[in-house]
Amino acid sequence: MAYTIDRSPCEESPRLGAMTLHPVAESVPQARRWFRKFITPYEPARPVDDCVLLLSELVTNAILHGRSDDEPWVVRVEWFREGTALRVEVHNPGFPEDVRLRCPDSEEAHGRGLLLVDAIADSWHCGRSRFGGTVVSFELAGVWPL
């Protein structure tokens, strides 16, 4: 199973890193491990546990709900420094209209990913991905000092 990592940002971009994942369950823990490994050298001033949780939720959603007529398809993850904030984007070939914030009953086992993102992130967004399909992103403020 091949994965790719791109740690070198473009000169014009505040991108810190990116990864491309296969849409399989094993990609979720892999994304968490890689993100922790590649964000650490940037010395965030805030623990990245919240970010890792939200990344995990969005990668899971991308794998479960992404779809494509093209085979095979991938999930792309990119992370950016925006001043003192960290922005994480998760791209998949699904439809932006399918992304919705749910309020599941306490008995339901699934459907809380975006609720967590909404509760923890300082902001989040869903829309058309520049790769085609959907991007869901979130931002955490104060990850780096001024």
N, C-alpha and C positions, 0 to 999 in steps of 0.2 A: 504494500500500500504506500503510494508516494504522496508526500506533502511538500509544499514549498514554503519557504520563509524568505522575506525580503527585509533586511534590517537597514539597508542604506536608503535614506530619504532623498528625494529629488531636491536639487538646490533651491527651487522656487517654492517648495512645499514644506509645511511644518510637520510632515509625516514622520513619525518615529519608527514605524515598522508596519509590516503586513504579513498575512499568512493566507494560504489557500488550502481549504480543507475539502475532503470528500464528504458527501452527505450521508455519513454513517455515524452510528452512536459513539464509536470510539474516538471520533473527532472532538467531542465535547471535552473530555479530560485532557486530550492533547492540546486543545486551544488554551485551557487554563494553565497547563505547564509551560507552554511556549510563551504565553503572555507574561507570566511571572519572570521567566528567565530573561526575556528581552527588554522588559521595562526597568528591571533593577539597575542596569548601568546608568540610566538617566536620573537616578537618585531622587525618586519622588519623596516629597516632604510629608505626605499623608500615606497611611497604609493602603495598599491596593486591593484589600480583601473585598470591599464593596464593588470595585470595578470588576474583579474576577467573577464574583457572583452574577453581576449583570451581564457580563460577556457570556458566561455559561448559559444563562437563560436565553439570550438572543441567538446564540449558535444553535441551541436545542430547537428553538422555534424555526430558525431557518432550515434546519434539517427536516423537521416534521412537516412544515408547511410550504417549503419551497417546491417548485415543480417546473419542469421544462420539457418542451417537445424535443429539445436537443439532448442527446445522450453522449457521453456522461455530462453532468453538470457539477458545479462546485459552489462552495460557500467561501466568500472572500471577507476577511477581517482586516481592517486598517485602524491604526491609532495615531492620533495627532496631538501635538502640544499647541494649545491656543492661549498664549499668555501664561497664566498660572493654572489654566484648566487642562484637563485631559478629555479628548473626544474620541469615542470608539464607534466605528461604523461596521455593521454586519450586512453584507450584500448577498442576495440569493435571487434565483430567477422566478420567484413567485410574483403575485399581483399585489401592489400596494393596497388595493381596496380590501384585501383579505385580512389586513392587519387591523386588529381592534382590541381595545382595552375591555377585558371581561371582568365581571364580578361573580365568580363561581360560588355556589353554595359551599358550606363547610364540609359537606360530604363528598364533594367532587375532588378527585385526586389531581386534576390538571387544570390549567388555565390561569395560573397566577404569575406567569413570567413578566408580562407587561405591567401588572400591578406592582411588582417589585421594582421594576425600572422606574415607574412613575413615583413610587414612594422614596426611593433612594437617590436617584439622579437629580442633579440640579435642573436639568432639562433633557428632553428627548424629542426625537423627530422621526417621522416615517414618510417616505415618498419614493419617487422613481430613482433607481440607481443609475449612475453614469455607465454602468456595465450592462444595463437593461435589467428589467425585473424590479426588485424592491431593495431599499436600504432602510434599516432601522438604526438610529444612532442615539447615543446618550453622551452627556457631558457631566463631569464631576469637577467642581470648582476647587481651587486651593490645593491642587496636587503638587504644585511647585511654588516656592517662595517667589516674591517679586524680584 
